[in-house]
Amino acid sequence: MNRFCIYPKEISIILGKSNSYSSNLVRTIKAVNLITSPRPITIKEFCDYMDLPYTEVCAMINSSK
């Protein structure tokens, strides 16, 4: 089964940034998308915001199980 959510730890690995940078990025993406619930962001929301290829990021996350 494929995952649809992305977490700050995975973002830090993908971008090569710190966990605190990734957590701030998640908060920014939630603010831009008007997400007020405590749910995680989706891979699509992350890719749209960062202008990254969805299929490559999704494959990277789903293959790292």
Buried (B, 14 or more C-beta within 10 A) or exposed (E): EEBBEBBBEBBBBBBEBEEEBBBEBBEEBBEEEEBEEEEBBBBEBBBBBEEBEEEEBBEEBEEEE
